[in-house]
Amino acid sequence: MGFRRSSRPPVGVPFEEARGGVIASRLNRLRAAVMGANDGIVSTAGMVVGVAGAAVGSSALLASGVAAVIAGALSMAVGEYVSVSSQRDAQEAELAHEQRRLDTDPAHEIDRLTGLFAAQGVEAPLARQVAEQLMAESPLTAHARYELGIDPGQLTNPWHAVRVSTAAFVLGALVPLLTILASPRPVAVPVTMVSVVMALAVTGSLAAHLGGAPRARAALRTVAGGLTAMVVTYGIGLLLGHQL
């Protein structure tokens, strides 16, 4: 028995997906952190620039900025928890369904796993041998990894997502908040806009790099969105400031 010659590994995608599961999980956390920081920068910048446009005092600016950071961080935490919890529930449901199939017809499940390996370029007898050996060790783990693409020991954890995204949001939000509070009042808004543009260029580029997309285009898109948010909120602040 032997492998047919192929330009790809004999077992192919299922084994690669299982082997890369931990790396993918870490990349997802890093993406969540980058997007959380981006949200913190944009939402807080929009708030403090808009309030500054209304020409309020420093204490009101500080209060509104802190409130924006707290409210945004809590919103991020709740959103991440609900989203990732739903994803985990779906994974657990798939695992439970697979376990019922294993309990009902284990022979058929061996055939399914054999067919999966054979479809990736493994000789049929060897594919059967591999499937039987994996099933003997842990039937559910074998099917979860190579059929569903799920590692039962690496299910998504909503609390991990909450901690990463919330912390990243707060760190991102501190960029516009600290900048506008520390800058001289006459130039506070333009200085804040510059710092936000620089921060968004970094987060946009990093997000694109993690996803394998063109970095310049992503950074430009992210910066354009942030600038639009600040210009709109600043204009609204100016309008309200004149009317109050």
Residue pairs with C-beta under 8 A, 6 or more apart in sequence:
1 123
1 125
1 126
2 123
2 126
3 10
3 121
3 122
3 123
3 126
4 10
4 121
4 123
6 121
8 121
9 15
9 16
10 120
10 121
10 122
11 117
11 120
11 121
11 122
11 130
12 120
12 121
13 120
14 116
14 117
14 120
14 145
14 146
14 147
14 149
15 146
17 145
17 149
18 145
18 146
18 149
18 151
21 145
21 151
21 154
22 151
22 154
25 154
25 156
27 210
29 160
29 161
29 164
30 210
31 207
31 210
31 211
32 80
32 161
32 164
32 165
32 168
33 164
33 165
33 167
33 168
34 168
34 203
34 206
34 207
34 210
35 165
35 168
35 203
35 207
36 76
36 164
36 165
36 166
36 167
36 168
36 169
36 172
37 168
37 169
37 171
37 172
37 199
37 203
38 172
38 200
38 203
38 204
38 207
38 222
39 72
39 76
39 169
39 172
40 69
40 72
40 73
40 76
40 168
40 169
40 170
40 171
40 172
40 173
40 174
40 175
41 172
41 173
41 175
41 176
41 196
41 199
41 200
41 203
41 226
42 196
42 200
42 225
42 226
42 229
43 68
43 72
43 173
43 229
44 65
44 68
44 69
44 72
44 172
44 173
44 175
44 176
44 177
45 175
45 176
45 192
45 193
45 196
45 226
45 229
45 230
46 229
46 230
46 232
46 233
47 64
47 65
47 68
47 233
48 61
48 64
48 65
48 68
48 176
48 177
48 180
48 192
49 176
49 180
49 189
49 192
49 193
49 230
49 233
49 234
49 237
50 233
50 234
50 236
50 237
51 60
51 61
51 64
51 65
51 237
52 61
52 180
52 188
52 189
52 192
52 234
52 237
53 189
53 233
53 234
53 235
53 236
53 237
53 238
53 241
54 237
54 238
54 240
54 241
54 244
55 241
56 64
56 241
58 181
58 185
61 180
61 181
62 181
65 176
65 177
65 180
65 181
66 177
68 173
68 177
69 170
69 173
69 174
69 177
72 169
72 173
73 166
73 169
73 170
73 173
76 165
76 166
76 169
77 162
77 165
77 166
80 158
80 161
80 162
80 165
80 166
81 158
81 159
81 161
81 162
83 161
84 156
84 157
84 158
84 160
84 161
84 162
85 158
87 156
88 155
88 156
88 157
88 158
91 150
91 155
91 156
92 155
94 144
94 148
94 150
95 140
95 144
95 148
95 150
95 152
98 140
98 143
98 144
98 147
98 148
99 140
101 108
101 109
102 109
102 139
102 140
102 143
106 135
106 139
109 135
109 139
109 143
110 128
110 131
110 132
110 135
112 143
112 147
113 131
113 134
113 135
113 142
113 143
113 146
113 147
114 124
114 127
114 128
114 131
115 127
116 146
116 147
117 127
117 130
117 131
117 146
118 124
118 127
122 130
131 142
134 141
134 142
134 146
135 142
140 152
141 151
141 152
141 153
144 150
144 151
144 152
145 151
172 199
172 203
175 195
175 196
175 199
176 192
176 195
176 196
179 188
179 191
179 192
179 195
179 196
180 188
180 189
180 191
180 192
183 191
183 192
189 234
192 230
193 227
193 230
196 226
196 227
196 230
197 223
197 226
197 227
200 219
200 222
200 223
200 225
200 226
201 219
201 222
201 223
202 219
203 222
204 215
204 218
204 219
204 220
204 221
204 222
204 223
205 215
205 216
205 218
205 219
207 218
207 222
208 214
208 215
208 217
208 218
208 219
209 215
